[in-house]
Amino acid sequence: MGLVAAALLQRRGIRTLVVEADAGYCTGSRAICLSRRSMEILGWIGADAAIGAIGLPWVGGRSYFRDREVLHFTMPSDAGERFAPMVNVQQYHVEEAAAKAFEGAGGTILRSTRVVDLRNHADGVDVDVEDEAGRRTTLRAGWLVACDGGRSTVRERLGLRMHGTQYEGRYVIVDIEQESAREVERLAWFDPPSNPGSTLLMHRQPGNVWRIDYQIADDEDAVEAVKPENVLPRVRSHLEMIGETAPWKPLWISLYDAKCLTLDDYRHGRVLFAGDAAHLVPIFGVRGLNSGLDDAGNLAWKLAAVIDGSQPGALLDSYTAERRHAARENIAYGAKSTEFMAPPHFGFRLMRDAALRLALDEPAVRSLINPRQSTPIAYPCRPDDDGTGALVGRPAPEARIAHPSLTHLSQCFGDGYVALVFGDGPVDLQGTDARVVRVVPVAPLTASGAPSTERVIDAAGEARARYLAADGTVVLVRPDGYVARRRDHPPVASARIPGRQVAPA
Ligand SMILES: Cc1cc2nc3c(=O)[nH]c(=O)nc-3n(C[C@H](O)[C@H](O)[C@H](O)COP(=O)(O)OP(=O)(O)OC[C@H]3O[C@@H](n4cnc5c(N)ncnc54)[C@H](O)[C@@H]3O)c2cc1C
């Protein structure tokens, strides 16, 4: 996610250098499920098309208890959506697309170079880096965004600790190559005949690759558990059970244990933490990379505004407040999913198995076993928030629109502030530097009628419905696609909206 943060900063005119310990992109089993929100963020740096061209979109999944299906879930989606709710693509493809976007915007990546130490000053950071040959240099930066992952050197050198929970359940993660005509969906088995007592997940990836995760017994030795002679028979047994008979070969085998940890503060002087360096969430529910990309989206415009002097440094306080809140919500969801996948004690397992057994015949129970996949987190907002429409602190809803070059409202976001003005009526927008987008039900008669505003056509009324908007509603959307302010039916005099304010944290 560091490359995405860097690309967002670089596109905002902030000269950014990426220091990367590796020579290339990540290897092994890493993230594969990208959320719709992540695709939107990747769209802001122009990387969505490359990923969309490779990725496998999906909308739902199935869970089985032993050999019987207990749940078939689908996520909200319809044919006209810009992105599917989820896209499966290997993390190295995402890194490559982000690197190209960053370099294309004029950014530089210093590869095979490791950050080894740093010193925070009032007006910048001295960063000691070491190349492959062991040569040390000190780089001087105005700000350092630490995106150096779960074992962050920056976090360690600043003496910071994350707080939270580490789960004892362990999973073997195996990526295999095998041709298959099976639908792309999330598949989960609890106590399957192929691997009795275990929980097993399967996901398809581009290039005929399958991700298979299975839980190992508490008393199983970790070193033994990842040996091919112990892994391959379990995989074979499962593939046979589900009727996948094509030849296959393993690509990667690793061990995973779930952690729910976050730093208390994501800003330390001139150093800002993002992604796994700031928080670790379990892989179940796919919130790791997805939430890291949301960190990048939240941080980049704020940091750019502070650096270019258009905002005071205090704006960055809202970064910790909002993203730590998101991390805690993600951790709560991730913990629930983890406990369902690998019950932490006997009582929990008893209840989980009872829910699974009941779900066989009782559709009402099935919602209890529905795995909640990653969605963008709403930030704390007004006490009068009733949870509907486009409200302050929530991601601005998506809607299909007609426009010469746009198909969806979300394509208007990700750059500066956007004031969505519903209808063609008069509104006083003096004092805002937001880009004004008029949302109107029909196309204007002449294209030359309104040089200072832009119109998008909401012919089916989807935007109005999703924003709970009427003529005169003004919704101010932040550069990261979150609602900053809204005014409904305002008298003209009070429709003035500030151009550069964030939702209260
Ligand atoms: C098996 C598995 C499956 C997962 N599935 C999903 C999923 O489907 N969806 C999802 O959203 N998340 C998933 N995740 C989580 C996801 O992989 C991480 O959350 C994500 O990689 C975090 O991104 P990051 O950029 O913060 O850290 P990283 O991806 O770890 O990147 C850190 C970068 O910093 C570099 N670095 C480290 N130390 C230094 C240093 N000292 N100097 C310079 N460079 C340094 C590293 O080389 C690396 O390139 C999964 C994780 C695992 C293990």
The ligand as an SDF file (V2000), in Angstrom:
LIG
                    3D

 53 58  0  0  0  0  0  0  0  0999 V2000
   -1.9230  -15.4500    3.4610 C   0  0  0  0  0  0  0  0  0  0  0  0
   -2.3670  -14.0180    3.4540 C   0  0  0  0  0  0  0  0  0  0  0  0
   -3.5290  -13.6780    2.7760 C   0  0  0  0  0  0  0  0  0  0  0  0
   -3.9920  -12.3770    2.7820 C   0  0  0  0  0  0  0  0  0  0  0  0
   -5.1310  -12.0720    2.0920 N   0  0  0  0  0  0  0  0  0  0  0  0
   -5.5710  -10.8060    2.0760 C   0  0  0  0  0  0  0  0  0  0  0  0
   -6.6700  -10.4520    1.2530 C   0  0  0  0  0  0  0  0  0  0  0  0
   -7.2250  -11.2840    0.5250 O   0  0  0  0  0  0  0  0  0  0  0  0
   -7.0860   -9.1510    1.2640 N   0  0  0  0  0  0  0  0  0  0  0  0
   -6.4720   -8.2080    2.0330 C   0  0  0  0  0  0  0  0  0  0  0  0
   -6.9240   -7.0520    2.0340 O   0  0  0  0  0  0  0  0  0  0  0  0
   -5.3830   -8.5080    2.7800 N   0  0  0  0  0  0  0  0  0  0  0  0
   -4.9150   -9.7640    2.8080 C   0  0  0  0  0  0  0  0  0  0  0  0
   -3.7790  -10.0750    3.4950 N   0  0  0  0  0  0  0  0  0  0  0  0
   -3.0700   -9.0120    4.2250 C   0  0  0  0  0  0  0  0  0  0  0  0
   -2.1680   -8.1880    3.2990 C   0  0  0  0  0  0  0  0  0  0  0  0
   -1.2500   -9.0180    2.6240 O   0  0  0  0  0  0  0  0  0  0  0  0
   -1.4240   -7.1350    4.1100 C   0  0  0  0  0  0  0  0  0  0  0  0
   -2.3360   -6.4660    4.9470 O   0  0  0  0  0  0  0  0  0  0  0  0
   -0.7470   -6.1500    3.1840 C   0  0  0  0  0  0  0  0  0  0  0  0
    0.3110   -6.7460    2.4950 O   0  0  0  0  0  0  0  0  0  0  0  0
   -0.2030   -4.9610    3.9780 C   0  0  0  0  0  0  0  0  0  0  0  0
    0.4020   -4.0860    3.0760 O   0  0  0  0  0  0  0  0  0  0  0  0
    1.5710   -3.1370    3.5870 P   0  0  0  0  0  0  0  0  0  0  0  0
    1.9890   -2.3670    2.3890 O   0  0  0  0  0  0  0  0  0  0  0  0
    1.1390   -2.4080    4.7970 O   0  0  0  0  0  0  0  0  0  0  0  0
    2.7390   -4.1170    4.0460 O   0  0  0  0  0  0  0  0  0  0  0  0
    3.5790   -5.1330    3.1540 P   0  0  0  0  0  0  0  0  0  0  0  0
    2.7680   -5.6840    2.0460 O   0  0  0  0  0  0  0  0  0  0  0  0
    4.1870   -6.0910    4.1220 O   0  0  0  0  0  0  0  0  0  0  0  0
    4.6870   -4.2280    2.5050 O   0  0  0  0  0  0  0  0  0  0  0  0
    5.7490   -3.7180    3.2650 C   0  0  0  0  0  0  0  0  0  0  0  0
    6.8560   -3.3380    2.3050 C   0  0  0  0  0  0  0  0  0  0  0  0
    7.8840   -2.7060    3.0440 O   0  0  0  0  0  0  0  0  0  0  0  0
    9.1270   -3.2710    2.6730 C   0  0  0  0  0  0  0  0  0  0  0  0
   10.0070   -3.1410    3.8390 N   0  0  0  0  0  0  0  0  0  0  0  0
    9.9260   -3.7900    5.0110 C   0  0  0  0  0  0  0  0  0  0  0  0
   10.8910   -3.3630    5.8460 N   0  0  0  0  0  0  0  0  0  0  0  0
   11.5830   -2.4110    5.1930 C   0  0  0  0  0  0  0  0  0  0  0  0
   12.6840   -1.5790    5.5290 C   0  0  0  0  0  0  0  0  0  0  0  0
   13.2780   -1.6490    6.7170 N   0  0  0  0  0  0  0  0  0  0  0  0
   13.1480   -0.7190    4.6080 N   0  0  0  0  0  0  0  0  0  0  0  0
   12.5730   -0.6310    3.3760 C   0  0  0  0  0  0  0  0  0  0  0  0
   11.5250   -1.4000    3.0040 N   0  0  0  0  0  0  0  0  0  0  0  0
   11.0270   -2.2640    3.9070 C   0  0  0  0  0  0  0  0  0  0  0  0
    8.8240   -4.7070    2.3040 C   0  0  0  0  0  0  0  0  0  0  0  0
    9.8160   -5.2240    1.4350 O   0  0  0  0  0  0  0  0  0  0  0  0
    7.4740   -4.5510    1.6280 C   0  0  0  0  0  0  0  0  0  0  0  0
    7.5920   -4.2970    0.2570 O   0  0  0  0  0  0  0  0  0  0  0  0
   -3.2720  -11.3840    3.4840 C   0  0  0  0  0  0  0  0  0  0  0  0
   -2.0850  -11.7100    4.1550 C   0  0  0  0  0  0  0  0  0  0  0  0
   -1.6310  -13.0120    4.1310 C   0  0  0  0  0  0  0  0  0  0  0  0
   -0.3500  -13.3490    4.8520 C   0  0  0  0  0  0  0  0  0  0  0  0
  1  2  1  0
  2  3  1  0
  2 52  2  0
  3  4  2  0
  4  5  1  0
  4 50  1  0
  5  6  2  0
  6  7  1  0
  6 13  1  0
  7  8  2  0
  7  9  1  0
  9 10  1  0
 10 11  2  0
 10 12  1  0
 12 13  2  0
 13 14  1  0
 14 15  1  0
 14 50  1  0
 15 16  1  0
 16 17  1  0
 16 18  1  0
 18 19  1  0
 18 20  1  0
 20 21  1  0
 20 22  1  0
 22 23  1  0
 23 24  1  0
 24 25  2  0
 24 26  1  0
 24 27  1  0
 27 28  1  0
 28 29  2  0
 28 30  1  0
 28 31  1  0
 31 32  1  0
 32 33  1  0
 33 34  1  0
 33 48  1  0
 34 35  1  0
 35 36  1  0
 35 46  1  0
 36 37  1  0
 36 45  1  0
 37 38  2  0
 38 39  1  0
 39 40  1  0
 39 45  2  0
 40 41  1  0
 40 42  2  0
 42 43  1  0
 43 44  2  0
 44 45  1  0
 46 47  1  0
 46 48  1  0
 48 49  1  0
 50 51  2  0
 51 52  1  0
 52 53  1  0
M  END
$$$$
